């Protein structure tokens, strides 16, 4: 998570940095609660194969979003 903290500090507006870090911590806590519940539901519905399929889909979505946002950050810096 240090990378996330560094990116938030670098790319967030200075006036709203405390709000950004607050949202980050809130969503991390929500993920710690909801993640195991969603994971167990995926196992119940799709078995262990379903876990790998769901993880692959989420990783692909994440890759798309990261690439899209990195392009916009690079373009803003030019």
C-alpha positions in Angstrom: 0.0 0.0 0.0 2.9 2.5 0.2 2.7 2.9 -3.6 -1.0 3.8 -3.3 -0.2 6.3 -0.6 2.6 7.9 -2.6 0.4 8.2 -5.7 -2.4 9.7 -3.7 -0.1 12.3 -2.3 1.4 13.1 -5.7 -1.7 13.4 -7.8 -4.3 14.7 -5.3 -5.2 18.3 -5.0 -3.4 19.8 -2.0 -6.5 21.3 -0.5 -8.3 17.9 -0.6 -5.5 15.6 0.4 -7.0 14.7 3.8 -10.3 13.9 2.2 -8.6 11.7 -0.4 -6.7 9.7 2.3 -9.9 9.4 4.3 -11.8 7.9 1.4 -8.9 5.6 0.7 -8.9 4.3 4.3 -12.7 3.9 4.2 -12.7 1.8 1.1 -9.8 -0.3 2.3 -11.8 -1.1 5.5 -14.9 -1.8 3.4 -12.9 -4.2 1.2 -11.6 -6.0 4.2 -15.2 -6.7 5.3 -16.9 -7.3 1.9 -14.0 -9.2 0.2 -14.3 -12.4 2.2 -18.1 -12.4 1.9 -18.0 -11.9 -1.9 -15.3 -14.5 -2.2 -17.3 -17.1 -0.3 -20.3 -16.3 -2.5 -18.2 -16.8 -5.6 -17.0 -20.2 -4.2 -20.5 -21.3 -3.4 -21.8 -20.3 -6.9 -18.8 -21.3 -9.1 -16.6 -23.4 -7.0 -12.8 -22.9 -7.0 -12.8 -22.5 -10.8 -15.2 -19.6 -10.4 -12.7 -17.9 -8.0 -10.0 -18.0 -10.7 -12.4 -16.8 -13.4 -13.6 -14.0 -11.3 -10.0 -13.0 -10.4 -9.1 -13.0 -14.0 -12.0 -10.8 -15.0 -11.2 -8.3 -12.2 -7.5 -8.3 -13.1 -8.4 -7.5 -16.7 -10.7 -4.7 -15.7 -8.0 -3.3 -13.4 -5.4 -3.5 -16.2 -7.7 -1.6 -18.5 -8.4 1.1 -15.9 -4.8 1.6 -14.9 -3.6 1.9 -18.5 -6.4 4.4 -19.3 -5.7 6.5 -16.3 -1.9 6.4 -16.7 -2.3 7.7 -20.3 -4.4 10.6 -19.0 -1.8 11.4 -16.2 1.0 11.3 -18.8 -0.9 13.6 -21.1 -1.7 16.0 -18.3 2.1 16.2 -17.4 3.1 17.2 -20.9 
